[in-house]
């Protein structure tokens, strides 16, 4: 609705016209049309791939939730979605609008940092080898290391747990259907931790298997006992391996 304001100037709208006062002058403009920008068939299909990547990013975060504790940086989801889009379309023969991660290059997800405030390699300089899927089980090995040298210890941290979180997502809908946590307790002394081998339970199939590596730090409280020190600015967690089962 248009009305007569101060100094006999018209403001508001009348039909498809809008009256505005700018620098003492009355400006008349046409109302912008709704849905003025029309998507082409190609952009609609590209939007479908974008939406699929967003949905998968949410499901991956759900599969990681028990371990991640919500300690992500503010851009973690958007970074993961972008990486998923790239992995889904790389070397994927499917047409635009139908590009799923399964047909792309999941390996491009490896190395993704869940929290950029605390990159994993800044805190854990460890070597994992022989991460393979065999007899429908995931096998991986952690080479021998000295905690005092291979791990960065925050002030007051007296012990830690090296954690390897496996999340299995079935192919048909990407929902997490199987989870497993492998842990190795360490202290800040200089004793060498020998080579350690881990083997998962039998995996569901067909599915995508995500293996994350992280570390939880602990300090001792006289009243509460051992308290976890991790928080939103300190939660090293990296996606180490992505394989199909």
C-alpha positions as CSV (number, residue, x, y, z in Angstrom):
1,X,0.0,0.0,0.0
2,X,1.2,3.5,-0.9
3,X,0.6,6.5,1.3
4,X,1.4,10.2,1.4
5,X,4.1,10.9,3.9
6,X,6.1,14.0,5.1
7,X,6.6,16.7,2.5
8,X,3.8,15.2,0.4
9,X,6.1,12.4,-0.7
10,X,4.6,9.0,-1.7
11,X,6.1,5.9,0.0
12,X,5.1,2.2,-0.1
13,X,3.8,0.2,-3.0
14,X,1.0,0.5,-5.5
15,X,0.3,-2.4,-7.8
16,X,3.7,-3.6,-9.2
17,X,5.3,-0.3,-8.4
18,X,7.4,0.6,-5.3
19,X,7.9,4.2,-4.1
20,X,11.1,5.0,-2.1
21,X,12.7,8.2,-0.9
22,X,16.4,8.5,-1.6
23,X,18.4,11.7,-0.9
24,X,15.2,13.7,-0.7
25,X,13.8,12.4,-4.1
26,X,11.0,9.9,-4.7
27,X,12.2,6.9,-6.6
28,X,9.7,4.6,-8.4
29,X,10.8,1.0,-9.1
30,X,9.0,-2.1,-10.4
31,X,8.7,-4.9,-7.8
32,X,11.1,-7.8,-8.4
33,X,9.4,-10.8,-9.9
34,X,9.4,-13.9,-7.8
35,X,11.5,-16.8,-9.1
36,X,12.9,-14.4,-11.7
37,X,16.0,-16.5,-12.0
38,X,15.2,-19.7,-13.9
39,X,17.4,-22.7,-13.5
40,X,18.5,-24.6,-16.6
41,X,18.2,-28.4,-16.6
42,X,22.0,-28.7,-16.1
43,X,21.9,-26.4,-13.0
44,X,19.0,-28.4,-11.6
45,X,21.0,-31.6,-11.9
46,X,24.1,-30.0,-10.4
47,X,21.9,-28.8,-7.5
48,X,20.8,-32.5,-7.0
49,X,24.5,-33.5,-6.7
50,X,25.1,-30.7,-4.2
51,X,22.1,-31.8,-2.1
52,X,23.3,-35.4,-2.2
53,X,26.7,-34.3,-0.9
54,X,25.1,-32.2,1.9
55,X,23.0,-35.2,3.0
56,X,26.0,-37.5,3.0
57,X,28.0,-35.0,5.0
58,X,25.3,-35.1,7.7
59,X,25.2,-38.9,7.8
60,X,29.0,-39.1,8.1
61,X,28.8,-36.7,11.0
62,X,26.1,-38.8,12.6
63,X,28.2,-41.9,12.2
64,X,31.1,-40.0,14.0
65,X,29.0,-38.3,16.7
66,X,29.7,-40.7,19.6
67,X,33.4,-40.0,19.3
68,X,33.5,-36.5,17.8
69,X,31.4,-35.1,20.7
70,X,30.5,-32.1,18.6
71,X,34.0,-30.7,18.9
72,X,34.2,-29.5,15.3
73,X,35.3,-26.1,14.0
74,X,32.5,-23.8,12.6
75,X,33.3,-24.6,9.0
76,X,33.8,-28.4,9.4
77,X,30.5,-29.4,7.7
78,X,31.0,-27.1,4.7
79,X,34.6,-28.3,4.2
80,X,33.4,-31.9,4.4
81,X,30.6,-31.2,1.9
82,X,33.0,-29.6,-0.5
83,X,35.4,-32.5,-0.3
84,X,32.5,-35.0,-0.8
85,X,31.4,-33.1,-4.0
86,X,34.9,-33.4,-5.4
87,X,35.2,-37.1,-4.5
88,X,31.8,-37.9,-5.9
89,X,32.4,-36.3,-9.3
90,X,36.1,-37.3,-9.8
91,X,36.5,-40.2,-12.2
92,X,32.7,-40.8,-12.0
93,X,31.1,-41.8,-15.4
94,X,27.6,-41.1,-14.0
95,X,25.8,-38.1,-15.6
96,X,25.4,-34.8,-13.7
97,X,22.7,-35.2,-11.1
98,X,23.5,-38.8,-10.5
99,X,27.0,-38.6,-9.2
100,X,27.3,-40.6,-6.0
101,X,30.4,-41.1,-3.9
102,X,30.3,-44.8,-4.5
103,X,31.0,-44.3,-8.2
104,X,33.6,-41.5,-7.7
105,X,36.9,-41.4,-5.9
106,X,36.3,-41.8,-2.1
107,X,40.1,-41.8,-1.5
108,X,40.1,-38.0,-2.0
109,X,38.4,-37.8,1.4
110,X,41.4,-39.2,3.2
111,X,43.3,-36.6,5.2
112,X,40.2,-34.6,6.0
113,X,40.6,-32.7,9.3
114,X,37.5,-32.7,11.5
115,X,38.8,-29.7,13.5
116,X,41.2,-27.2,11.8
117,X,41.9,-25.6,15.2
118,X,43.9,-28.7,16.1
119,X,45.2,-30.6,13.1
120,X,45.9,-34.2,13.9
121,X,49.5,-34.2,12.6
122,X,50.3,-31.3,15.0
123,X,49.5,-33.6,17.9
124,X,50.2,-37.1,16.6
125,X,53.2,-37.9,14.5
126,X,52.5,-41.6,14.2
127,X,52.7,-44.0,11.3
128,X,49.8,-46.2,10.4
129,X,50.6,-49.0,7.9
130,X,48.8,-51.8,6.1
131,X,45.3,-50.5,6.4
132,X,43.6,-53.2,4.3
133,X,40.3,-54.9,4.0
134,X,40.7,-58.7,4.1
135,X,38.3,-61.5,4.9
136,X,35.6,-58.9,5.3
137,X,37.5,-57.3,8.2
138,X,39.5,-54.1,8.4
139,X,43.1,-54.6,9.5
140,X,45.5,-51.9,10.3
141,X,48.8,-51.5,12.1
142,X,50.3,-48.7,14.3
143,X,54.1,-48.7,14.1
144,X,56.2,-48.6,17.3
145,X,56.7,-45.1,18.7
146,X,57.8,-43.1,21.8
147,X,54.8,-41.1,23.2
148,X,57.1,-38.3,24.5
149,X,58.4,-37.6,21.0
150,X,55.6,-38.7,18.7
151,X,52.8,-36.9,20.6
152,X,52.4,-33.3,21.6
153,X,51.3,-33.1,25.2
154,X,49.1,-30.1,26.3
155,X,49.9,-28.5,29.7
156,X,48.5,-30.6,32.5
157,X,47.9,-33.6,30.3
158,X,49.2,-36.7,32.0
159,X,47.8,-39.5,29.9
160,X,46.0,-40.0,26.6
161,X,44.1,-42.5,24.5
162,X,44.9,-43.0,20.9
163,X,41.5,-43.7,19.3
164,X,40.6,-45.2,15.9
165,X,36.9,-44.9,15.1
166,X,35.4,-47.0,12.4
167,X,32.1,-46.1,10.9
168,X,30.4,-48.3,8.3
169,X,27.7,-46.8,6.0
170,X,25.6,-49.0,3.8
171,X,25.6,-48.4,0.1
172,X,21.9,-48.0,-0.6
173,X,21.2,-45.0,1.6
174,X,24.6,-44.1,3.3
175,X,23.2,-44.7,6.8
176,X,25.7,-45.6,9.5
177,X,25.0,-49.3,10.4
178,X,28.1,-50.4,12.2
179,X,30.6,-48.7,14.5
180,X,33.7,-49.8,16.4
181,X,36.3,-47.9,18.5
182,X,39.9,-49.1,19.0
183,X,41.9,-47.5,21.8
184,X,45.5,-47.5,22.9
185,X,46.3,-45.9,26.3
186,X,49.6,-44.0,26.5
187,X,51.4,-41.8,29.0
188,X,53.9,-39.0,28.6
189,X,56.9,-41.0,29.6
190,X,59.6,-42.1,27.2
191,X,58.9,-45.8,27.1
192,X,58.5,-47.2,23.6
193,X,55.0,-48.5,22.6
194,X,55.6,-51.6,20.5
195,X,53.9,-52.2,17.1
196,X,50.2,-52.7,17.5
197,X,47.8,-54.4,15.2
198,X,44.1,-53.9,15.1
199,X,41.3,-56.0,13.5
200,X,37.7,-55.1,13.2
201,X,34.7,-57.3,13.5
202,X,33.2,-58.7,10.3
203,X,31.9,-55.8,8.2
204,X,28.5,-55.4,6.6
205,X,28.5,-55.3,2.8
206,X,28.1,-53.5,0.4
207,X,29.1,-50.5,2.4
208,X,31.6,-47.6,2.7
209,X,34.0,-47.9,5.6
210,X,35.5,-44.7,7.2
211,X,38.4,-45.0,9.6
212,X,39.2,-41.9,11.7
213,X,42.2,-41.4,14.0
214,X,42.2,-39.1,17.0
215,X,43.5,-38.6,20.5
216,X,41.8,-37.9,23.8
217,X,43.8,-36.1,26.5
218,X,43.3,-36.5,30.3
219,X,44.3,-34.7,33.4
220,X,43.8,-35.9,37.0
221,X,41.4,-34.1,39.4
222,X,41.4,-35.0,43.1
223,X,37.6,-35.0,43.2
224,X,36.6,-36.2,39.7
225,X,39.4,-38.5,38.9
226,X,40.6,-38.6,35.3
227,X,38.9,-35.8,33.3
228,X,39.0,-35.5,29.5
229,X,40.6,-32.2,28.4
230,X,39.3,-32.2,24.8
231,X,37.1,-29.3,23.7
232,X,36.2,-27.3,20.5
233,X,39.7,-25.9,20.1
234,X,41.4,-29.1,21.0
235,X,40.1,-32.2,19.3
236,X,42.6,-33.7,16.8
237,X,40.7,-36.0,14.5
238,X,41.5,-37.0,10.9
239,X,39.9,-39.3,8.3
240,X,42.7,-41.8,7.6
241,X,41.1,-44.3,5.3
242,X,38.0,-44.8,3.1
243,X,37.4,-48.3,1.6
244,X,34.4,-50.2,0.2
245,X,33.4,-53.5,1.9
